[in-house]
Amino acid sequence: MIERDGVAAATFEAVGKQAGYSRALASVRFGSKDGMVRAVIEFLAARLEARIAFRIGTIESPLERIMSYADAMLSEVEQDRLLRAYFVMMAGAVGHRSDTQAVFLSVHDSVRETLRVMIADGQGAGEIDSALDANIVALSIGSLQLGISVELLLDPEMDMSAMRRTVNAAILRILKAE
């Protein structure tokens, strides 16, 4: 519903009806529409994190983990309509200066920190250029993923396979120790 119609359409009545429950149950469970939106954001972020962790869990090389992380994230966004709702909600929160901006920022900070740790590990292993600022590079990679995810909302016909290959090539060029 949110991916198709936006956050404004996600009323307690509409959510209750789609879930097969009453409006009152959604209201009691979440307290407010903001509470409901926060719960959805947290659920989607946790689900994405778990799916990516599963995909990259056995990869030992920090550089390969980062490459696989970026590819897995974009692949999940491409395949999961529910996950694309996250980016619809984020765009609405940014556009309306909503209080939920802080929840999105927290999720994005978590992604940045995950990437920062992987980059620092790669620098320690000599796989990634030690002159790079791990925090700035992590923010850059996260921002690249975010931009592509939003672009997919605008252009659902975008060639995500080509995009994922290009992103991985760019990340490799940025990170690779000479």
N, CA and C atoms as a LAMMPS dump frame, in Angstrom:
ITEM: TIMESTEP
0
ITEM: NUMBER OF ATOMS
534
ITEM: BOX BOUNDS ff ff ff
-5.0000000000000000e+02 5.0000000000000000e+02
-5.0000000000000000e+02 5.0000000000000000e+02
-5.0000000000000000e+02 5.0000000000000000e+02
ITEM: ATOMS id mol type element x y z
1 1 1 N 0.817 -1.184 0
2 1 2 C 0 0 0
3 1 3 C 0.868 1.257 0
4 2 1 N 1.867 1.321 0.885
5 2 2 C 2.686 2.527 0.994
6 2 3 C 3.501 2.736 -0.27
7 3 1 N 4.078 1.666 -0.808
8 3 2 C 4.877 1.814 -2.027
9 3 3 C 4.021 2.349 -3.17
10 4 1 N 2.786 1.896 -3.227
11 4 2 C 1.897 2.281 -4.318
12 4 3 C 1.25 3.637 -4.087
13 5 1 N 0.773 3.897 -2.839
14 5 2 C -0.054 5.074 -2.581
15 5 3 C 0.567 6.107 -1.655
16 6 1 N 1.742 5.808 -1.085
17 6 2 C 2.398 6.762 -0.199
18 6 3 C 1.942 6.624 1.246
19 7 1 N 2.639 7.334 2.127
20 7 2 C 2.381 7.253 3.56
21 7 3 C 1.009 7.806 3.914
22 8 1 N 0.568 8.827 3.204
23 8 2 C -0.733 9.442 3.518
24 8 3 C -1.874 8.431 3.443
25 9 1 N -1.739 7.438 2.573
26 9 2 C -2.792 6.433 2.415
27 9 3 C -2.791 5.397 3.535
28 10 1 N -1.724 5.364 4.321
29 10 2 C -1.594 4.358 5.383
30 10 3 C -2.298 4.835 6.66
31 11 1 N -3.595 4.89 6.597
32 11 2 C -4.386 5.242 7.777
33 11 3 C -4.613 3.976 8.596
34 12 1 N -4.989 4.144 9.865
35 12 2 C -5.289 2.97 10.684
36 12 3 C -6.413 2.155 10.052
37 13 1 N -7.384 2.84 9.487
38 13 2 C -8.498 2.136 8.85
39 13 3 C -8.022 1.313 7.649
40 14 1 N -7.206 1.928 6.78
41 14 2 C -6.718 1.229 5.588
42 14 3 C -5.801 0.061 5.972
43 15 1 N -4.925 0.278 6.947
44 15 2 C -4.011 -0.78 7.387
45 15 3 C -4.794 -1.923 8.016
46 16 1 N -5.742 -1.588 8.883
47 16 2 C -6.568 -2.611 9.516
48 16 3 C -7.348 -3.419 8.496
49 17 1 N -7.919 -2.721 7.522
50 17 2 C -8.708 -3.398 6.486
51 17 3 C -7.832 -4.337 5.658
52 18 1 N -6.644 -3.86 5.239
53 18 2 C -5.756 -4.693 4.427
54 18 3 C -5.257 -5.902 5.221
55 19 1 N -5.054 -5.724 6.518
56 19 2 C -4.555 -6.822 7.354
57 19 3 C -5.676 -7.743 7.826
58 20 1 N -6.918 -7.323 7.62
59 20 2 C -8.042 -8.143 8.058
60 20 3 C -8.396 -7.93 9.526
61 21 1 N -7.988 -6.806 10.076
62 21 2 C -8.271 -6.48 11.467
63 21 3 C -9.008 -5.151 11.539
64 22 1 N -9.405 -4.793 12.726
65 22 2 C -10.108 -3.525 12.898
66 22 3 C -9.122 -2.367 12.977
67 23 1 N -9.649 -1.178 12.737
68 23 2 C -8.872 0.049 12.864
69 23 3 C -8.374 0.186 14.293
70 24 1 N -9.205 -0.183 15.233
71 24 2 C -8.881 -0.035 16.653
72 24 3 C -7.661 -0.87 17.037
73 25 1 N -7.546 -2.06 16.474
74 25 2 C -6.408 -2.916 16.807
75 25 3 C -5.097 -2.26 16.371
76 26 1 N -5.069 -1.694 15.183
77 26 2 C -3.871 -0.995 14.702
78 26 3 C -3.578 0.212 15.592
79 27 1 N -4.605 0.902 15.986
80 27 2 C -4.439 2.082 16.844
81 27 3 C -3.869 1.697 18.208
82 28 1 N -4.397 0.634 18.794
83 28 2 C -3.914 0.177 20.103
84 28 3 C -2.474 -0.313 19.993
85 29 1 N -2.169 -1.048 18.943
86 29 2 C -0.835 -1.635 18.773
87 29 3 C 0.246 -0.571 18.598
88 30 1 N -0.036 0.468 17.803
89 30 2 C 0.989 1.446 17.45
90 30 3 C 0.817 2.799 18.134
91 31 1 N -0.338 3.098 18.655
92 31 2 C -0.576 4.349 19.383
93 31 3 C -0.849 5.542 18.501
94 32 1 N -0.088 5.695 17.466
95 32 2 C -0.263 6.831 16.562
96 32 3 C 0.221 6.414 15.173
97 33 1 N -0.095 7.229 14.194
98 33 2 C 0.376 6.934 12.841
99 33 3 C 1.907 6.999 12.812
100 34 1 N 2.478 7.958 13.531
101 34 2 C 3.937 8.045 13.618
102 34 3 C 4.523 6.765 14.2
103 35 1 N 3.875 6.222 15.232
104 35 2 C 4.328 4.969 15.84
105 35 3 C 4.252 3.824 14.855
106 36 1 N 3.207 3.817 14.046
107 36 2 C 3.052 2.774 13.039
108 36 3 C 4.147 2.897 11.973
109 37 1 N 4.401 4.096 11.52
110 37 2 C 5.429 4.316 10.499
111 37 3 C 6.796 3.924 11.048
112 38 1 N 7.074 4.287 12.299
113 38 2 C 8.355 3.909 12.912
114 38 3 C 8.509 2.391 12.993
115 39 1 N 7.432 1.721 13.351
116 39 2 C 7.479 0.254 13.439
117 39 3 C 7.757 -0.358 12.067
118 40 1 N 7.169 0.196 11.026
119 40 2 C 7.402 -0.302 9.668
120 40 3 C 8.857 -0.061 9.262
121 41 1 N 9.374 1.137 9.543
122 41 2 C 10.763 1.464 9.212
123 41 3 C 11.707 0.482 9.906
124 42 1 N 11.511 0.278 11.187
125 42 2 C 12.38 -0.608 11.959
126 42 3 C 12.272 -2.059 11.484
127 43 1 N 11.064 -2.495 11.17
128 43 2 C 10.866 -3.849 10.66
129 43 3 C 11.6 -4.041 9.338
130 44 1 N 11.424 -3.1 8.406
131 44 2 C 12.053 -3.233 7.093
132 44 3 C 13.572 -3.169 7.188
133 45 1 N 14.086 -2.284 8.027
134 45 2 C 15.539 -2.176 8.194
135 45 3 C 16.115 -3.461 8.786
136 46 1 N 15.452 -4.01 9.789
137 46 2 C 15.933 -5.254 10.418
138 46 3 C 15.864 -6.415 9.432
139 47 1 N 14.804 -6.472 8.652
140 47 2 C 14.669 -7.54 7.665
141 47 3 C 15.757 -7.45 6.603
142 48 1 N 16.029 -6.244 6.123
143 48 2 C 17.08 -6.064 5.125
144 48 3 C 18.437 -6.438 5.705
145 49 1 N 18.713 -5.991 6.913
146 49 2 C 19.986 -6.313 7.567
147 49 3 C 20.166 -7.826 7.696
148 50 1 N 19.123 -8.527 8.086
149 50 2 C 19.202 -9.985 8.238
150 50 3 C 19.433 -10.677 6.894
151 51 1 N 18.756 -10.208 5.87
152 51 2 C 18.929 -10.811 4.545
153 51 3 C 20.333 -10.593 4.01
154 52 1 N 20.856 -9.393 4.191
155 52 2 C 22.215 -9.108 3.72
156 52 3 C 23.228 -9.923 4.525
157 53 1 N 23.044 -9.979 5.837
158 53 2 C 23.959 -10.745 6.689
159 53 3 C 23.987 -12.21 6.261
160 54 1 N 22.848 -12.746 5.909
161 54 2 C 22.785 -14.135 5.44
162 54 3 C 23.587 -14.305 4.153
163 55 1 N 23.467 -13.338 3.246
164 55 2 C 24.141 -13.441 1.956
165 55 3 C 25.656 -13.294 2.063
166 56 1 N 26.14 -12.512 3.017
167 56 2 C 27.58 -12.246 3.082
168 56 3 C 28.253 -12.949 4.258
169 57 1 N 27.489 -13.726 5.023
170 57 2 C 27.973 -14.316 6.259
171 57 3 C 29.255 -15.106 6.192
172 58 1 N 29.516 -15.81 5.111
173 58 2 C 30.693 -16.688 5.055
174 58 3 C 31.877 -16.07 4.315
175 59 1 N 31.729 -14.859 3.846
176 59 2 C 32.803 -14.211 3.086
177 59 3 C 33.828 -13.638 4.066
178 60 1 N 35.074 -14.068 3.938
179 60 2 C 36.107 -13.642 4.882
180 60 3 C 36.825 -12.366 4.467
181 61 1 N 37.07 -12.183 3.196
182 61 2 C 37.789 -11.002 2.721
183 61 3 C 36.942 -9.743 2.954
184 62 1 N 37.481 -8.753 3.687
185 62 2 C 36.712 -7.524 3.917
186 62 3 C 36.3 -6.829 2.618
187 63 1 N 37.196 -6.795 1.637
188 63 2 C 36.874 -6.163 0.359
189 63 3 C 35.726 -6.899 -0.329
190 64 1 N 35.792 -8.212 -0.35
191 64 2 C 34.711 -9.006 -0.953
192 64 3 C 33.407 -8.854 -0.174
193 65 1 N 33.49 -8.727 1.145
194 65 2 C 32.284 -8.517 1.969
195 65 3 C 31.599 -7.206 1.586
196 66 1 N 32.399 -6.161 1.401
197 66 2 C 31.825 -4.856 1.024
198 66 3 C 31.168 -4.949 -0.342
199 67 1 N 31.851 -5.565 -1.278
200 67 2 C 31.302 -5.705 -2.633
201 67 3 C 30.001 -6.51 -2.596
202 68 1 N 30.005 -7.593 -1.842
203 68 2 C 28.81 -8.436 -1.728
204 68 3 C 27.701 -7.71 -0.976
205 69 1 N 28.071 -6.927 0.021
206 69 2 C 27.09 -6.147 0.774
207 69 3 C 26.359 -5.178 -0.162
208 70 1 N 27.133 -4.435 -0.946
209 70 2 C 26.532 -3.467 -1.871
210 70 3 C 25.639 -4.165 -2.889
211 71 1 N 26.111 -5.269 -3.432
212 71 2 C 25.327 -6.003 -4.421
213 71 3 C 24.053 -6.58 -3.798
214 72 1 N 24.179 -7.139 -2.602
215 72 2 C 23.013 -7.722 -1.929
216 72 3 C 21.97 -6.66 -1.606
217 73 1 N 22.417 -5.506 -1.158
218 73 2 C 21.47 -4.443 -0.812
219 73 3 C 20.678 -4.016 -2.047
220 74 1 N 21.367 -3.763 -3.136
221 74 2 C 20.682 -3.334 -4.353
222 74 3 C 19.802 -4.446 -4.917
223 75 1 N 20.23 -5.668 -4.805
224 75 2 C 19.431 -6.801 -5.255
225 75 3 C 18.135 -6.913 -4.437
226 76 1 N 18.245 -6.733 -3.145
227 76 2 C 17.055 -6.789 -2.281
228 76 3 C 16.069 -5.677 -2.629
229 77 1 N 16.583 -4.479 -2.847
230 77 2 C 15.701 -3.354 -3.203
231 77 3 C 15.001 -3.64 -4.527
232 78 1 N 15.741 -4.213 -5.458
233 78 2 C 15.166 -4.534 -6.768
234 78 3 C 14.042 -5.561 -6.649
235 79 1 N 14.223 -6.563 -5.809
236 79 2 C 13.299 -7.69 -5.75
237 79 3 C 12.143 -7.509 -4.781
238 80 1 N 12.274 -6.648 -3.802
239 80 2 C 11.312 -6.591 -2.698
240 80 3 C 10.478 -5.311 -2.735
241 81 1 N 9.245 -5.44 -3.182
242 81 2 C 8.351 -4.267 -3.24
243 81 3 C 8.132 -3.666 -1.865
244 82 1 N 8.046 -4.51 -0.859
245 82 2 C 7.836 -4.019 0.497
246 82 3 C 9.014 -3.147 0.935
247 83 1 N 10.204 -3.557 0.575
248 83 2 C 11.388 -2.77 0.912
249 83 3 C 11.373 -1.421 0.192
250 84 1 N 10.872 -1.39 -1.017
251 84 2 C 10.794 -0.117 -1.735
252 84 3 C 9.867 0.861 -1.021
253 85 1 N 8.922 0.35 -0.243
254 85 2 C 8.053 1.226 0.55
255 85 3 C 8.874 2.044 1.542
256 86 1 N 9.969 1.475 2.024
257 86 2 C 10.862 2.179 2.933
258 86 3 C 11.321 3.495 2.296
259 87 1 N 11.716 3.424 1.028
260 87 2 C 12.236 4.606 0.349
261 87 3 C 11.127 5.605 0.02
262 88 1 N 9.911 5.118 -0.204
263 88 2 C 8.769 6.015 -0.377
264 88 3 C 8.531 6.776 0.927
265 89 1 N 8.564 6.052 2.05
266 89 2 C 8.362 6.706 3.351
267 89 3 C 9.486 7.687 3.64
268 90 1 N 10.709 7.313 3.313
269 90 2 C 11.844 8.194 3.562
270 90 3 C 11.71 9.487 2.764
271 91 1 N 11.35 9.364 1.503
272 91 2 C 11.182 10.555 0.667
273 91 3 C 10.107 11.467 1.243
274 92 1 N 9.023 10.879 1.716
275 92 2 C 7.966 11.671 2.338
276 92 3 C 8.433 12.343 3.617
277 93 1 N 9.212 11.631 4.419
278 93 2 C 9.711 12.181 5.682
279 93 3 C 10.657 13.353 5.428
280 94 1 N 11.518 13.209 4.431
281 94 2 C 12.449 14.29 4.106
282 94 3 C 11.684 15.473 3.532
283 95 1 N 10.755 15.203 2.622
284 95 2 C 9.983 16.267 1.983
285 95 3 C 9.11 17.05 2.947
286 96 1 N 8.605 16.38 3.961
287 96 2 C 7.703 17.042 4.909
288 96 3 C 8.376 17.373 6.228
289 97 1 N 9.691 17.175 6.284
290 97 2 C 10.453 17.422 7.517
291 97 3 C 9.789 16.739 8.711
292 98 1 N 9.395 15.51 8.497
293 98 2 C 8.687 14.705 9.49
294 98 3 C 9.602 14.327 10.652
295 99 1 N 8.982 14.043 11.799
296 99 2 C 9.719 13.573 12.967
297 99 3 C 10.369 12.216 12.708
298 100 1 N 9.875 11.481 11.728
299 100 2 C 10.456 10.168 11.441
300 100 3 C 11.805 10.277 10.74
301 101 1 N 12.215 11.489 10.373
302 101 2 C 13.548 11.66 9.785
303 101 3 C 14.618 11.086 10.706
304 102 1 N 14.445 11.259 12.008
305 102 2 C 15.431 10.771 12.973
306 102 3 C 15.535 9.247 12.927
307 103 1 N 14.412 8.561 12.69
308 103 2 C 14.428 7.102 12.603
309 103 3 C 15.191 6.668 11.351
310 104 1 N 14.927 7.343 10.24
311 104 2 C 15.658 7.029 9.006
312 104 3 C 17.149 7.308 9.182
313 105 1 N 17.495 8.427 9.797
314 105 2 C 18.893 8.761 10.012
315 105 3 C 19.578 7.701 10.875
316 106 1 N 18.889 7.201 11.872
317 106 2 C 19.444 6.165 12.726
318 106 3 C 19.731 4.889 11.926
319 107 1 N 18.802 4.502 11.062
320 107 2 C 19.005 3.32 10.215
321 107 3 C 20.192 3.546 9.282
322 108 1 N 20.257 4.72 8.677
323 108 2 C 21.341 5.005 7.735
324 108 3 C 22.678 5.103 8.457
325 109 1 N 22.679 5.604 9.684
326 109 2 C 23.913 5.626 10.48
327 109 3 C 24.392 4.204 10.777
328 110 1 N 23.455 3.314 10.994
329 110 2 C 23.805 1.92 11.247
330 110 3 C 24.449 1.288 10.016
331 111 1 N 23.905 1.569 8.848
332 111 2 C 24.488 1.065 7.596
333 111 3 C 25.89 1.653 7.415
334 112 1 N 26.015 2.957 7.64
335 112 2 C 27.325 3.611 7.517
336 112 3 C 28.341 2.96 8.458
337 113 1 N 27.929 2.693 9.691
338 113 2 C 28.844 2.085 10.656
339 113 3 C 29.237 0.671 10.24
340 114 1 N 28.288 -0.089 9.723
341 114 2 C 28.594 -1.434 9.223
342 114 3 C 29.638 -1.368 8.12
343 115 1 N 29.429 -0.467 7.183
344 115 2 C 30.384 -0.302 6.084
345 115 3 C 31.724 0.222 6.596
346 116 1 N 31.704 1.156 7.536
347 116 2 C 32.939 1.724 8.087
348 116 3 C 33.8 0.631 8.716
349 117 1 N 33.156 -0.245 9.475
350 117 2 C 33.888 -1.339 10.124
351 117 3 C 34.49 -2.272 9.071
352 118 1 N 33.723 -2.594 8.046
353 118 2 C 34.255 -3.462 6.987
354 118 3 C 35.434 -2.797 6.275
355 119 1 N 35.324 -1.492 6.037
356 119 2 C 36.414 -0.768 5.37
357 119 3 C 37.653 -0.751 6.258
358 120 1 N 37.461 -0.449 7.532
359 120 2 C 38.595 -0.441 8.464
360 120 3 C 39.247 -1.826 8.547
361 121 1 N 38.426 -2.875 8.553
362 121 2 C 38.97 -4.24 8.553
363 121 3 C 39.801 -4.486 7.29
364 122 1 N 39.291 -4.013 6.162
365 122 2 C 40.009 -4.168 4.905
366 122 3 C 41.301 -3.367 4.875
367 123 1 N 41.283 -2.204 5.507
368 123 2 C 42.514 -1.419 5.599
369 123 3 C 43.541 -2.154 6.459
370 124 1 N 43.072 -2.729 7.557
371 124 2 C 43.962 -3.488 8.431
372 124 3 C 44.549 -4.715 7.749
373 125 1 N 43.772 -5.31 6.85
374 125 2 C 44.225 -6.502 6.125
375 125 3 C 45.048 -6.157 4.887
376 126 1 N 45.166 -4.855 4.584
377 126 2 C 45.934 -4.436 3.418
378 126 3 C 45.185 -4.553 2.102
379 127 1 N 43.896 -4.861 2.145
380 127 2 C 43.086 -4.989 0.922
381 127 3 C 42.535 -3.649 0.444
382 128 1 N 42.413 -2.701 1.374
383 128 2 C 41.794 -1.407 1.08
384 128 3 C 42.799 -0.305 1.394
385 129 1 N 42.844 0.683 0.535
386 129 2 C 43.757 1.817 0.666
387 129 3 C 43.668 2.423 2.063
388 130 1 N 44.778 2.386 2.784
389 130 2 C 44.792 2.876 4.17
390 130 3 C 44.705 4.396 4.264
391 131 1 N 44.911 5.102 3.165
392 131 2 C 44.826 6.561 3.173
393 131 3 C 43.376 7.057 3.146
394 132 1 N 42.437 6.17 2.857
395 132 2 C 41.028 6.569 2.78
396 132 3 C 40.451 6.793 4.171
397 133 1 N 39.559 7.776 4.276
398 133 2 C 38.804 8 5.51
399 133 3 C 37.637 7.011 5.486
400 134 1 N 37.7 5.973 6.326
401 134 2 C 36.705 4.892 6.31
402 134 3 C 35.283 5.416 6.517
403 135 1 N 35.123 6.412 7.37
404 135 2 C 33.792 6.955 7.636
405 135 3 C 33.217 7.664 6.404
406 136 1 N 34.036 8.476 5.75
407 136 2 C 33.576 9.211 4.561
408 136 3 C 33.289 8.248 3.408
409 137 1 N 34.137 7.261 3.22
410 137 2 C 33.91 6.288 2.148
411 137 3 C 32.643 5.478 2.43
412 138 1 N 32.448 5.096 3.695
413 138 2 C 31.234 4.355 4.059
414 138 3 C 29.988 5.196 3.779
415 139 1 N 30.038 6.47 4.132
416 139 2 C 28.907 7.369 3.859
417 139 3 C 28.678 7.498 2.352
418 140 1 N 29.765 7.556 1.594
419 140 2 C 29.654 7.666 0.134
420 140 3 C 29.009 6.421 -0.477
421 141 1 N 29.435 5.245 -0.031
422 141 2 C 28.855 4.001 -0.552
423 141 3 C 27.376 3.91 -0.17
424 142 1 N 27.052 4.228 1.071
425 142 2 C 25.655 4.215 1.51
426 142 3 C 24.805 5.201 0.721
427 143 1 N 25.367 6.374 0.449
428 143 2 C 24.635 7.391 -0.319
429 143 3 C 24.412 6.942 -1.757
430 144 1 N 25.393 6.264 -2.325
431 144 2 C 25.25 5.72 -3.671
432 144 3 C 24.103 4.703 -3.714
433 145 1 N 24.082 3.813 -2.729
434 145 2 C 23.01 2.816 -2.658
435 145 3 C 21.649 3.494 -2.478
436 146 1 N 21.605 4.484 -1.624
437 146 2 C 20.367 5.215 -1.358
438 146 3 C 19.855 5.899 -2.629
439 147 1 N 20.756 6.571 -3.329
440 147 2 C 20.359 7.261 -4.558
441 147 3 C 19.828 6.298 -5.61
442 148 1 N 20.475 5.168 -5.767
443 148 2 C 20.02 4.175 -6.747
444 148 3 C 18.663 3.62 -6.34
445 149 1 N 18.464 3.404 -5.058
446 149 2 C 17.181 2.881 -4.572
447 149 3 C 16.047 3.858 -4.845
448 150 1 N 16.306 5.142 -4.662
449 150 2 C 15.29 6.16 -4.949
450 150 3 C 15.074 6.254 -6.46
451 151 1 N 16.146 6.188 -7.232
452 151 2 C 16.018 6.228 -8.689
453 151 3 C 15.153 5.075 -9.197
454 152 1 N 15.26 3.909 -8.556
455 152 2 C 14.443 2.758 -8.944
456 152 3 C 12.953 3.051 -8.758
457 153 1 N 12.616 3.853 -7.755
458 153 2 C 11.216 4.258 -7.582
459 153 3 C 10.752 5.102 -8.761
460 154 1 N 11.65 5.965 -9.239
461 154 2 C 11.302 6.84 -10.357
462 154 3 C 11.295 6.091 -11.685
463 155 1 N 12.197 5.132 -11.817
464 155 2 C 12.344 4.378 -13.063
465 155 3 C 12.389 2.879 -12.785
466 156 1 N 11.21 2.253 -12.597
467 156 2 C 11.183 0.823 -12.286
468 156 3 C 11.751 -0.068 -13.388
469 157 1 N 11.952 0.475 -14.572
470 157 2 C 12.505 -0.294 -15.692
471 157 3 C 14.024 -0.202 -15.759
472 158 1 N 14.642 0.485 -14.812
473 158 2 C 16.093 0.635 -14.805
474 158 3 C 16.756 -0.746 -14.811
475 159 1 N 17.836 -0.87 -15.538
476 159 2 C 18.57 -2.135 -15.634
477 159 3 C 19.419 -2.3 -14.37
478 160 1 N 18.85 -2.953 -13.369
479 160 2 C 19.533 -3.09 -12.082
480 160 3 C 20.732 -4.032 -12.163
481 161 1 N 20.724 -4.987 -13.06
482 161 2 C 21.894 -5.863 -13.201
483 161 3 C 23.102 -5.049 -13.648
484 162 1 N 22.912 -4.215 -14.645
485 162 2 C 23.992 -3.349 -15.119
486 162 3 C 24.379 -2.348 -14.03
487 163 1 N 23.404 -1.845 -13.312
488 163 2 C 23.676 -0.887 -12.24
489 163 3 C 24.522 -1.537 -11.144
490 164 1 N 24.16 -2.756 -10.75
491 164 2 C 24.916 -3.443 -9.691
492 164 3 C 26.35 -3.719 -10.139
493 165 1 N 26.545 -4.107 -11.39
494 165 2 C 27.902 -4.345 -11.904
495 165 3 C 28.711 -3.043 -11.871
496 166 1 N 28.089 -1.954 -12.286
497 166 2 C 28.767 -0.657 -12.315
498 166 3 C 29.106 -0.179 -10.913
499 167 1 N 28.189 -0.351 -9.975
500 167 2 C 28.438 0.036 -8.586
501 167 3 C 29.602 -0.759 -8.018
502 168 1 N 29.613 -2.051 -8.249
503 168 2 C 30.714 -2.87 -7.731
504 168 3 C 32.05 -2.477 -8.344
505 169 1 N 32.065 -2.179 -9.62
506 169 2 C 33.305 -1.744 -10.266
507 169 3 C 33.777 -0.416 -9.668
508 170 1 N 32.853 0.502 -9.437
509 170 2 C 33.205 1.801 -8.859
510 170 3 C 33.716 1.649 -7.432
511 171 1 N 33.044 0.833 -6.644
512 171 2 C 33.488 0.61 -5.261
513 171 3 C 34.871 -0.018 -5.243
514 172 1 N 35.108 -0.966 -6.116
515 172 2 C 36.409 -1.626 -6.179
516 172 3 C 37.512 -0.605 -6.515
517 173 1 N 37.234 0.285 -7.48
518 173 2 C 38.232 1.303 -7.848
519 173 3 C 38.512 2.251 -6.68
520 174 1 N 37.479 2.593 -5.937
521 174 2 C 37.64 3.518 -4.809
522 174 3 C 38.46 2.877 -3.704
523 175 1 N 38.161 1.631 -3.388
524 175 2 C 38.734 0.99 -2.208
525 175 3 C 40.079 0.322 -2.409
526 176 1 N 40.345 -0.178 -3.564
527 176 2 C 41.486 -1.074 -3.796
528 176 3 C 42.805 -0.425 -3.417
529 177 1 N 43.55 -1.129 -2.589
530 177 2 C 44.906 -0.689 -2.234
531 177 3 C 45.812 -0.936 -3.425
532 178 1 N 46.662 -0.004 -3.72
533 178 2 C 47.59 -0.127 -4.858
534 178 3 C 48.793 -0.923 -4.484
